[in-house]
Amino acid sequence: MKSLVILISGRGSNMQALLQANLQAERITVVSNNANASGLEIARQHGIETIVLDHRAFPDRQSFDAALAEKIDACRPKLIALAGFMRILSDRFVQRYQGRLMNIHPSLLPAFPGLGTHARALQEGIKIHGCTVHFVTAQLDHGPIVIQAAIPVAADDTEETLAARVLEQEHRIYPQAVRWFMDDRIRLIGNQIEVLGSSVSGAALYSPGLAE
Ligand code: GRF
């Protein structure tokens, strides 16, 4: 069975993009570490099974991760997609799901790992910004890159306007990456991704959108 688990902590707009993408998944389960995540309500509206596992109920990261792994394994997922899941995962957890744990990050990795990517991008004065879907490895916001989308930074961009335009791209590339994976089209060779049947390697989307 091609089962998919999506992990969220908040808004859930990337999760929503995945739910609306008609993926070849026979079962989708959304797990949140935050009972108040607004994404949970969106999942329920889509008739998707939801699970809440509050990390605050556990004494440490290891025990939360172990409980999370138990919930995930019960779903027998082909892929686990992190979609705004705001918890650092232990090495052990990452190891357990190596090669089938994906994340979406709001920058063109390896630039700007971590939080506050848009503010940092503006501060650095970069001209091209974007987002990345990658496999998760022990190093935070690293790991083999599946797909990236780039957008130009406008002179009058604020953190909010930039975040909004990047988010639009996130909603394009995450479903694409997950679809490739669910359709067995991603081959991992070392740190490189090959997308079977695609003329572009890993694939990149560029969205020019600024007038002169
Ligand atoms: C997104 O920007 C994603 O790239 C990052 O966290 C944010 C989550 O937003 N990892 P949402 O919950 O998917 O709306």
Boltz pocket constraint, residues with backbone or C-beta under 6 A from the ligand:
constraints:
  - pocket:
      binder: B
      contacts: [[A, 8], [A, 10], [A, 11], [A, 12], [A, 13], [A, 14], [A, 15], [A, 39], [A, 82], [A, 83], [A, 84], [A, 85], [A, 104], [A, 105], [A, 106], [A, 167], [A, 170]]
      max_distance: 6.0
